[in-house]
Amino acid sequence: MQGNFLTIKRASELLEVTPLTLRNWDRNGKLSARRHPMSNYRIYLREDIERLVHDITAGSAPIKAKKRKPLKRKLVVRSE
């Protein structure tokens, strides 16, 4: 099992992104993570990461930023 899976830290190093980016990709469905049965940590299949690295270097992996919702700000007026 050790050789087939990568930790989130090792996968982020191979992809040259932060672990937070991998968590976001997992949440958005861009890269699926599995969970370790004992610790419930995210783990990634080595083949999935290698395929993504190949696609990125070949220029065939479209990476689009998701549109963000505008922030809602609340104006608080205090009267004295």
N, C-alpha and C positions, 0 to 999 in steps of 0.2 A: 504494500500500500504506500510506503514511503516514496518510492520512485515515481509513482504515477501521479502524485498530487503535489501541489505547491501551496505554501502558506500565503496569506495575503501580502506579507512583507516581501517574500521572494518574487511573487507574481508582479508586484508593483515595481520592483527593481528591474525585472526583465522588460516591462512595458515602459519604463521610465515615466511613471506617473505616481501620484501619491496613493497610499492605501484608501484615503477618503474618496478619491476618484473611482477606485474599484468598487467601493461600497455603493457609490451613486450609480455606476453602471449596472450593478447587480439589482438595485432597487428599480431602475428604469428598464431592465430587461435587455441591456446591450451585451452583457457578459454574465452568464449564469454561474453562480457559485454553489457548491454543495456544502453540507455541514458535516463536520467531524462527529462521529456517533458518540464519542465520550465527552468532548469539551464543547460541542456545538459551535466551534470556530468555523469561519469561512475557509474553505479549501477549494482550489481550482485544479481542474484536470490539466496536466502538462500539455497534452495535445491541443486543448482549447487555447491556451496561452501562446503556444508555438504557432498555431494557425493564425491567430490575431496578429502576432508580430510579423509573420510572413505577409499577411494582407496589408498591413500598414506600410511595410517597406516596399511592397509592390504598387502601392497607391490604389488598391482596390477596396479598401475599407472606408466607406464614407463615415466621417465623424462630424456630426452636426450638433450644434449646441441647441439645447431645448429652450424654447421661449419661456422667459420667466414672467410671472404675474407681477404687475406693478405693486410696490409696497403701499399698504394703506397706512396712512399716518393719522394720528389723532391729535388734534389741537386742544390743549388744556389751558384754559384761561382761569387764572385765580384772581379773585377780587378781594381786596383787603378793606 
